Amino acid sequence: MRRILFLTSVYDFHDKGNLNVDLIDVIVKHGNEVTVITPKERKYKLNERVENHGHITTLQFKCLNFRGKVNVIEKGISTLFLGHQYKHAVKKYFGEIPFDIVIYTTLPITYLPVLKFVKEKYGTYCYLQHKDFFPQSAVDLEIIKKGSIVYCLFKRIERKLFLISDKIGLMSPKNVEYILRENPWLEKEKTEYCPNGINPTSDEKIASLRRNKMAIRNKYRIPNDAVVFIYGGNISRAQGVEFIKKMLTILSDNAIKRAYFLLIGSGNEYDSLKNHIDSLDCSFIKMLSSMPKNEFDEILSTADVGMVFLDQRFTIANIPSRTLSHMDMGQAIIAATDDFTDYRELIENNELGLWCLNGDEDAMLNNINKMVLDDIFREKCGQNARNYLVNHSTAEIAYSIIERSYSIRR
């Protein structure tokens, strides 16, 4: 048995199908004890609390707001102090537990104080699951300027995070190449490919959800014969919302028979996109706010194609985790992203769906038409997506990589 400390910005014990939740479940399945520490923003007005779920102990500590519609100053201060708050929480509640491994996911990148504490006190093995290349992501989206004081501050923090980490797991092969190219001082042996992964939903549960397909579509007033394109998740600058607006405007003026578009989520750009969709007053485009996972899974199971968007300005290899939900349900994927990421190779090389450059309206329209008109192609892509998840992108696979790295540590 190993004692694992898991640090993340979001965790809900009941949220099965989430990257962190499923990975922690697998860690426990292999006979380990896990302590999960996560911040809870002051806007939720919740008290600090420790809960026990068998072999999983969770602690939520209060912090300033740092997600969604937040004043940039408060967000910056909150992010900078999170590492110290994690350290305080560990010392207060778990200071005498000799953790074997600490696993932590970006964002945030400010874990250094707590990592130094457990590493110096217990020699804890530090494994970074690198999911976000901040501050470069903020530079790409023109939120901060490269070379600015803020940029330099966070680059220095990032360097220290890389230095203290014993191993850095990255979401794609291109991310491994990127981090080594941008940080030539970093030892190649310290990095490895560790894919995003979830626990696949059982075939029985998927079949059960699909038996209610017509009832669920009727509930949301979605035509029974429609080919449903669904987007679910964060709605922010990172998705290239202006391109989504343009595409929806084009589609509202030039309807594709049987095509239906459903967008569900939250984020900084939610109101802007919702107002735009409302102004279109189009019967085959619907937008809903975030909903409980069980409800989202129901509506997701009635869809045919999963939509994935990334802003075309990105110079980092993002791999959207929402893809896993579409793979899980056996859905074809239609993506519009930047051309730096190897997400295109993931989609095209494994025949999971269709890709185009975010901003290429003609290519996106052609891809939508292909998905609507070619039922055989669409269904084959969906089967490939489900097979890829089961064989290459599960929480079990991610765990095995982390466990192997720990076992052969120097």
RODO-2510 file (C-alpha; in nm, 4 decimals, decimal comma):
residues 410
     n   res          X          Y          Z
     1     m     0,0000     0,0000     0,0000
     2     r     0,1184     0,3475    -0,0881
     3     r     0,0006     0,6752     0,0599
     4     i    -0,0790     0,9155    -0,2221
     5     l    -0,1300     1,2912    -0,1886
     6     f    -0,3348     1,4277    -0,4796
     7     l    -0,3440     1,8042    -0,5401
     8     t    -0,5879     1,9482    -0,7905
     9     s    -0,8013     2,2584    -0,8393
    10     v    -1,1248     2,0597    -0,8902
    11     y    -1,2470     1,7331    -0,7393
    12     d    -1,5917     1,5884    -0,6736
    13     f    -1,5987     1,2340    -0,5346
    14     h    -1,9269     1,1622    -0,7170
    15     d    -1,8192     1,2971    -1,0568
    16     k    -1,7364     0,9667    -1,2270
    17     g    -1,6033     1,0135    -1,5793
    18     n    -1,3776     1,2988    -1,4661
    19     l    -1,0020     1,2646    -1,5263
    20     n    -0,8999     1,3089    -1,1634
    21     v    -1,1910     1,1219    -1,0059
    22     d    -1,1408     0,8163    -1,2244
    23     l    -0,7629     0,8137    -1,1786
    24     i    -0,8032     0,8312    -0,8007
    25     d    -1,0576     0,5470    -0,8113
    26     v    -0,8055     0,3331    -0,9996
    27     i    -0,5271     0,4226    -0,7551
    28     v    -0,7492     0,3041    -0,4691
    29     k    -0,8490    -0,0107    -0,6591
    30     h    -0,4818    -0,1071    -0,6566
    31     g    -0,4737    -0,0998    -0,2765
    32     n    -0,3524     0,2539    -0,2080
    33     e    -0,4742     0,5283     0,0263
    34     v    -0,5382     0,8692    -0,1329
    35     t    -0,5657     1,2122     0,0287
    36     v    -0,7161     1,4715    -0,2079
    37     i    -0,6727     1,8422    -0,1359
    38     t    -0,8574     2,1003    -0,3392
    39     p    -0,9383     2,4713    -0,2992
    40     k    -1,2927     2,6059    -0,2729
    41     e    -1,3405     2,9651    -0,3817
    42     r    -1,4904     3,2167    -0,1413
    43     k    -1,7843     3,2826    -0,3755
    44     y    -1,9292     2,9442    -0,2761
    45     k    -1,9378     3,0465     0,0927
    46     l    -1,8455     2,6979     0,2145
    47     n    -1,6466     2,6133     0,5250
    48     e    -1,3215     2,4199     0,5261
    49     r    -1,3987     2,0525     0,5701
    50     v    -1,2457     1,7052     0,5746
    51     e    -1,4478     1,4060     0,4523
    52     n    -1,3716     1,0355     0,4491
    53     h    -1,4836     0,8096     0,1652
    54     g    -1,3250     0,4809     0,2663
    55     h    -0,9730     0,4810     0,1210
    56     i    -1,0169     0,8373    -0,0085
    57     t    -0,9898     1,1365     0,2254
    58     t    -1,0803     1,4778     0,0874
    59     l    -1,0044     1,8258     0,2192
    60     q    -1,1431     2,1491     0,0802
    61     f    -0,9844     2,4727     0,1960
    62     k    -1,1144     2,8231     0,1367
    63     c    -0,9373     3,0511    -0,1097
    64     l    -0,9920     3,3634    -0,3168
    65     n    -1,1796     3,3357    -0,6466
    66     f    -0,9684     3,2310    -0,9445
    67     r    -1,2044     3,0735    -1,2012
    68     g    -1,4713     3,2124    -1,4323
    69     k    -1,5703     3,5781    -1,4150
    70     v    -1,3092     3,6994    -1,1695
    71     n    -1,1261     4,0280    -1,1323
    72     v    -0,7807     3,9760    -1,2833
    73     i    -0,6076     4,1099    -0,9708
    74     e    -0,7936     3,8706    -0,7399
    75     k    -0,7274     3,5838    -0,9798
    76     g    -0,3554     3,6596    -0,9853
    77     i    -0,3255     3,6922    -0,6083
    78     s    -0,5279     3,3754    -0,5526
    79     t    -0,3131     3,1765    -0,7956
    80     l     0,0111     3,2966    -0,6376
    81     f    -0,0965     3,2029    -0,2851
    82     l    -0,2548     2,8648    -0,3603
    83     g     0,0708     2,6764    -0,3070
    84     h     0,1079     2,8205     0,0420
    85     q    -0,2543     2,7350     0,1199
    86     y    -0,2021     2,3769     0,0076
    87     k     0,1029     2,3602     0,2355
    88     h    -0,0906     2,5020     0,5305
    89     a    -0,3688     2,2477     0,4735
    90     v    -0,1249     1,9546     0,4605
    91     k     0,0580     2,0671     0,7758
    92     k    -0,2656     2,1329     0,9652
    93     y    -0,4466     1,8080     0,8870
    94     f    -0,1931     1,5590     0,7496
    95     g     0,1465     1,6830     0,8721
    96     e     0,2472     1,3483     1,0204
    97     i     0,1486     1,1291     0,7243
    98     p     0,4552     1,0131     0,5275
    99     f     0,3202     1,0362     0,1729
   100     d     0,4987     0,8157    -0,0796
   101     i     0,3832     1,0001    -0,3898
   102     v     0,2318     1,3413    -0,4536
   103     i     0,0439     1,3814    -0,7827
   104     y    -0,0539     1,7312    -0,8944
   105     t    -0,2197     1,8711    -1,2048
   106     t    -0,1813     2,2085    -1,3731
   107     l    -0,3473     2,4541    -1,3533
   108     p    -0,2384     2,6057    -1,1117
   109     i     0,1415     2,5983    -1,1408
   110     t     0,2064     2,7379    -0,7927
   111     y     0,2401     2,4124    -0,5953
   112     l     0,6053     2,4682    -0,5022
   113     p     0,5626     2,5429    -0,1246
   114     v     0,3658     2,2240    -0,0530
   115     l     0,5915     2,0122    -0,2748
   116     k     0,9031     2,1356    -0,0950
   117     f     0,7416     2,0560     0,2401
   118     v     0,6531     1,6925     0,1663
   119     k     0,9696     1,6272    -0,0349
   120     e     1,2017     1,7601     0,2356
   121     k     1,0136     1,5955     0,5235
   122     y     0,9379     1,2549     0,3720
   123     g     1,1274     1,2310     0,0443
   124     t     0,7915     1,2161    -0,1349
   125     y     0,8085     1,1349    -0,5070
   126     c     0,6681     1,4287    -0,7064
   127     y     0,4694     1,3515    -1,0225
   128     l     0,3395     1,6415    -1,2310
   129     q     0,0466     1,5789    -1,4650
   130     h     0,0995     1,8724    -1,6972
   131     k    -0,2350     1,9711    -1,8508
   132     d    -0,1849     2,3433    -1,9212
   133     f     0,1208     2,5356    -2,0392
   134     f     0,0502     2,8555    -1,8487
   135     p     0,1715     3,1301    -1,8914
   136     q     0,2277     3,0564    -2,2636
   137     s    -0,1424     2,9772    -2,3088
   138     a    -0,2272     3,3251    -2,1774
   139     v     0,0271     3,4809    -2,4158
   140     d    -0,1250     3,2974    -2,7126
   141     l    -0,4703     3,4302    -2,6246
   142     e    -0,3288     3,7825    -2,5767
   143     i    -0,4255     3,7947    -2,2093
   144     i    -0,0705     3,8767    -2,1004
   145     k     0,2361     3,9879    -2,2966
   146     k     0,5462     3,7802    -2,3402
   147     g     0,8316     3,9429    -2,1509
   148     s     0,6005     4,1335    -1,9157
   149     i     0,6551     4,1278    -1,5397
   150     v     0,3622     3,8900    -1,4942
   151     y     0,4904     3,6570    -1,7654
   152     c     0,8436     3,6494    -1,6238
   153     l     0,7108     3,5874    -1,2732
   154     f     0,5086     3,2849    -1,3798
   155     k     0,7867     3,1511    -1,6035
   156     r     1,0154     3,1538    -1,2998
   157     i     0,7483     2,9696    -1,0995
   158     e     0,7062     2,7202    -1,3849
   159     r     1,0814     2,6526    -1,3939
   160     k     1,0886     2,5812    -1,0199
   161     l     0,7887     2,3501    -1,0578
   162     f     0,9688     2,1536    -1,3309
   163     l     1,2863     2,1359    -1,1221
   164     i     1,1208     1,9939    -0,8112
   165     s     0,9151     1,7404    -1,0082
   166     d     1,0689     1,3932    -1,0297
   167     k     0,8638     1,3135    -1,3386
   168     i     0,6482     1,5222    -1,5735
   169     g     0,3658     1,3398    -1,7503
   170     l     0,2409     1,5122    -2,0667
   171     m    -0,0809     1,4675    -2,2633
   172     s     0,0685     1,4003    -2,6064
   173     p     0,4001     1,3199    -2,7780
   174     k     0,4140     1,6729    -2,9176
   175     n     0,3839     1,8145    -2,5668
   176     v     0,6936     1,6136    -2,4717
   177     e     0,8795     1,7640    -2,7686
   178     y     0,7525     2,1118    -2,6821
   179     i     0,8560     2,1139    -2,3173
   180     l     1,2058     1,9889    -2,4016
   181     r     1,2497     2,2435    -2,6812
   182     e     1,1307     2,5362    -2,4679
   183     n     1,3322     2,4220    -2,1652
   184     p     1,6641     2,2923    -2,3011
   185     w     1,8010     2,2624    -1,9472
   186     l     1,5340     2,0021    -1,8629
   187     e     1,6482     1,6378    -1,8577
   188     k     1,4721     1,4311    -2,1238
   189     e     1,4435     1,1414    -1,8756
   190     k     1,2265     1,3574    -1,6512
   191     t     0,9452     1,3711    -1,9114
   192     e     0,7088     1,1061    -2,0440
   193     y     0,3861     1,0671    -2,2361
   194     c     0,0965     1,0043    -1,9972
   195     p    -0,2401     1,0329    -2,1753
   196     n    -0,5630     1,1699    -2,0398
   197     g    -0,7782     0,8791    -1,9310
   198     i    -1,1122     0,7862    -1,7753
   199     n    -1,2848     0,4639    -1,6759
   200     p    -1,4978     0,3635    -1,9763
   201     t    -1,8706     0,3454    -1,9135
   202     s    -1,9958    -0,0122    -1,9285
   203     d    -2,1625    -0,1283    -2,2486
   204     e    -2,4690    -0,2128    -2,0407
   205     k    -2,5038     0,1411    -1,9071
   206     i    -2,4587     0,2955    -2,2508
   207     a    -2,7253     0,0622    -2,3901
   208     s    -2,9569     0,1615    -2,1053
   209     l    -2,9066     0,5318    -2,1771
   210     r    -2,9706     0,4821    -2,5467
   211     r    -3,2954     0,2968    -2,4858
   212     n    -3,4283     0,6302    -2,3580
   213     k    -3,2947     0,8242    -2,6552
   214     m    -3,6280     0,9314    -2,7972
   215     a    -3,7709     1,0285    -2,4577
   216     i    -3,4655     1,2435    -2,3813
   217     r    -3,4783     1,4094    -2,7221
   218     n    -3,8452     1,4849    -2,6735
   219     k    -3,7665     1,6334    -2,3306
   220     y    -3,5277     1,8836    -2,4903
   221     r    -3,7382     1,9254    -2,8059
   222     i    -3,4732     1,7762    -3,0328
   223     p    -3,6077     1,6167    -3,3529
   224     n    -3,5954     1,2374    -3,3404
   225     d    -3,4421     1,2080    -3,6880
   226     a    -3,1763     1,4756    -3,6350
   227     v    -2,8014     1,4202    -3,6521
   228     v    -2,7076     1,5930    -3,3270
   229     f    -2,3754     1,7757    -3,2954
   230     i    -2,2967     1,8425    -2,9288
   231     y    -2,0425     2,0616    -2,7520
   232     g    -2,0093     2,0351    -2,3761
   233     g    -1,7618     2,2072    -2,1467
   234     n    -1,5831     2,5333    -2,0889
   235     i    -1,6841     2,8280    -2,3072
   236     s    -1,3961     3,0737    -2,3057
   237     r    -1,1391     3,2407    -2,5270
   238     a    -0,9555     2,9101    -2,5499
   239     q    -1,2305     2,7692    -2,7727
   240     g    -1,2149     3,0478    -3,0292
   241     v    -1,5705     3,1630    -2,9643
   242     e    -1,5768     3,4137    -3,2499
   243     f    -1,5340     3,1307    -3,4992
   244     i    -1,8148     2,9356    -3,3319
   245     k    -2,0398     3,2410    -3,3671
   246     k    -1,9538     3,2779    -3,7357
   247     m    -2,0235     2,9123    -3,8049
   248     l    -2,3580     2,9202    -3,6276
   249     t    -2,4566     3,2329    -3,8203
   250     i    -2,3700     3,0647    -4,1505
   251     l    -2,5609     2,7523    -4,0501
   252     s    -2,8666     2,9537    -3,9457
   253     d    -2,8755     3,1121    -4,2919
   254     n    -2,7941     2,7915    -4,4801
   255     a    -2,9592     2,5085    -4,2906
   256     i    -2,8180     2,1603    -4,3426
   257     k    -3,1057     1,9143    -4,3462
   258     r    -3,1210     1,6966    -4,0304
   259     a    -2,8282     1,8798    -3,8616
   260     y    -2,8974     1,9966    -3,5052
   261     f    -2,6474     2,1814    -3,2854
   262     l    -2,6477     2,1672    -2,9066
   263     l    -2,3996     2,3583    -2,6900
   264     i    -2,3808     2,3101    -2,3127
   265     g    -2,1387     2,4719    -2,0701
   266     s    -2,0202     2,7710    -1,8754
   267     g    -1,7311     3,0141    -1,8740
   268     n    -1,6246     3,3705    -1,9478
   269     e    -1,7719     3,3677    -2,2977
   270     y    -2,0970     3,1876    -2,2134
   271     d    -2,3159     3,5004    -2,2046
   272     s    -2,1661     3,6344    -2,5263
   273     l    -2,2290     3,3097    -2,7118
   274     k    -2,5742     3,2610    -2,5588
   275     n    -2,6819     3,6120    -2,6616
   276     h    -2,5567     3,5481    -3,0143
   277     i    -2,7481     3,2204    -3,0426
   278     d    -3,0632     3,3822    -2,9061
   279     s    -3,0337     3,6565    -3,1674
   280     l    -3,0242     3,3943    -3,4437
   281     d    -3,3635     3,2632    -3,3293
   282     c    -3,2913     2,9329    -3,5007
   283     s    -3,4877     2,6153    -3,4246
   284     f    -3,1958     2,3772    -3,4813
   285     i    -2,9401     2,5557    -3,2584
   286     k    -2,9801     2,5333    -2,8822
   287     m    -2,7617     2,6440    -2,5923
   288     l    -2,7952     2,5285    -2,2323
   289     s    -2,6021     2,6175    -1,9194
   290     s    -2,3981     2,3593    -1,7282
   291     m    -2,6025     2,0850    -1,5694
   292     p    -2,5448     1,7985    -1,3219
   293     k    -2,3345     1,5210    -1,4718
   294     n    -2,6134     1,2624    -1,4717
   295     e    -2,8300     1,4978    -1,6784
   296     f    -2,5423     1,5813    -1,9112
   297     d    -2,4674     1,2123    -1,9636
   298     e    -2,8314     1,1541    -2,0571
   299     i    -2,8351     1,4234    -2,3208
   300     l    -2,4842     1,3319    -2,4389
   301     s    -2,5993     0,9749    -2,5039
   302     t    -2,8577     1,1004    -2,7551
   303     a    -2,6002     1,2874    -2,9669
   304     d    -2,4241     1,1602    -3,2780
   305     v    -2,1168     1,3825    -3,3151
   306     g    -1,8973     1,5491    -3,0552
   307     m    -1,7651     1,8974    -3,1356
   308     v    -1,4221     2,0176    -3,0175
   309     f    -1,2890     2,3713    -3,0577
   310     l    -0,9526     2,5344    -2,9827
   311     d    -0,8452     2,8880    -3,0685
   312     q    -0,6241     2,8938    -3,3780
   313     r    -0,3626     3,1130    -3,2033
   314     f    -0,2369     2,8417    -2,9706
   315     t     0,1299     2,7474    -2,9982
   316     i     0,1031     2,4674    -2,7413
   317     a    -0,0268     2,1165    -2,7985
   318     n    -0,3595     2,1201    -2,6156
   319     i    -0,5511     1,7902    -2,5972
   320     p    -0,9088     1,8705    -2,4861
   321     s    -1,0148     1,6259    -2,2137
   322     r    -1,3794     1,6594    -2,3192
   323     t    -1,2883     1,4345    -2,6136
   324     l    -1,2936     1,1390    -2,3752
   325     s    -1,6672     1,1784    -2,3123
   326     h    -1,7378     1,1554    -2,6847
   327     m    -1,5086     0,8561    -2,7219
   328     d    -1,6796     0,6925    -2,4266
   329     m    -2,0198     0,7230    -2,5929
   330     g    -1,8869     0,5986    -2,9253
   331     q    -1,9378     0,9292    -3,1047
   332     a    -1,7591     1,0611    -3,4093
   333     i    -1,5636     1,3807    -3,3451
   334     i    -1,5567     1,6964    -3,5516
   335     a    -1,2781     1,9357    -3,4499
   336     a    -1,1669     2,2879    -3,5342
   337     t    -0,8367     2,3669    -3,3660
   338     d    -0,5017     2,5356    -3,4141
   339     d    -0,2515     2,3607    -3,6409
   340     f     0,0226     2,3348    -3,3761
   341     t    -0,1379     2,0675    -3,1623
   342     d    -0,1118     1,7002    -3,2551
   343     y    -0,4828     1,6670    -3,1817
   344     r    -0,5294     1,6605    -3,5597
   345     e    -0,3056     1,3524    -3,5838
   346     l    -0,5018     1,1870    -3,3033
   347     i    -0,8300     1,2372    -3,4917
   348     e    -0,7142     1,1619    -3,8459
   349     n    -0,4589     0,8846    -3,7892
   350     n    -0,7059     0,6847    -3,5820
   351     e    -1,0094     0,7720    -3,7996
   352     l    -1,2040     0,9176    -3,5081
   353     g    -1,3675     1,1911    -3,7147
   354     l    -1,2846     1,5040    -3,9124
   355     w    -1,0546     1,8002    -3,8453
   356     c    -1,0127     2,1510    -3,9829
   357     l    -0,8265     2,4654    -3,8859
   358     n    -1,0238     2,6897    -3,6516
   359     g    -1,1266     2,9783    -3,8765
   360     d    -1,1681     2,7751    -4,1962
   361     e    -1,5425     2,8129    -4,2487
   362     d    -1,5621     2,6219    -4,5787
   363     a    -1,3768     2,3198    -4,4415
   364     m    -1,5947     2,3144    -4,1317
   365     l    -1,9116     2,3250    -4,3424
   366     n    -1,7837     2,0420    -4,5606
   367     n    -1,7049     1,8337    -4,2536
   368     i    -2,0495     1,8934    -4,1048
   369     n    -2,2097     1,7911    -4,4343
   370     k    -1,9978     1,4756    -4,4465
   371     m    -2,1074     1,3770    -4,0963
   372     v    -2,4756     1,4339    -4,1763
   373     l    -2,4845     1,2667    -4,5171
   374     d    -2,2592     0,9669    -4,4587
   375     d    -2,4167     0,7571    -4,1843
   376     i    -2,1753     0,4673    -4,2349
   377     f    -1,8694     0,6910    -4,2057
   378     r    -2,0066     0,8664    -3,8962
   379     e    -2,0892     0,5408    -3,7196
   380     k    -1,7511     0,3894    -3,8077
   381     c    -1,5722     0,6905    -3,6610
   382     g    -1,7778     0,6481    -3,3448
   383     q    -1,6779     0,2823    -3,3162
   384     n    -1,3127     0,3757    -3,3674
   385     a    -1,3385     0,6431    -3,0991
   386     r    -1,4776     0,3987    -2,8431
   387     n    -1,2090     0,1427    -2,9283
   388     y    -0,9348     0,4037    -2,8990
   389     l    -1,0525     0,5037    -2,5521
   390     v    -1,0657     0,1454    -2,4266
   391     n    -0,7236     0,0544    -2,5699
   392     h    -0,5203     0,3747    -2,5323
   393     s    -0,6767     0,6328    -2,3033
   394     t    -0,8056     0,4905    -1,9764
   395     a    -0,7372     0,5873    -1,6167
   396     e    -0,5847     0,2410    -1,5723
   397     i    -0,3258     0,3198    -1,8397
   398     a    -0,2427     0,6566    -1,6803
   399     y    -0,2048     0,4891    -1,3395
   400     s     0,0243     0,2183    -1,4764
   401     i     0,2559     0,4835    -1,6229
   402     i     0,2740     0,6756    -1,2932
   403     e     0,3261     0,3555    -1,0924
   404     r     0,6039     0,2402    -1,3251
   405     s     0,7793     0,5760    -1,2974
   406     y     0,7654     0,5584    -0,9190
   407     s     0,8838     0,1977    -0,9077
   408     i     1,1927     0,2580    -1,1221
   409     r     1,2800     0,5975    -0,9715
   410     r     1,6478     0,6675    -0,9222
***
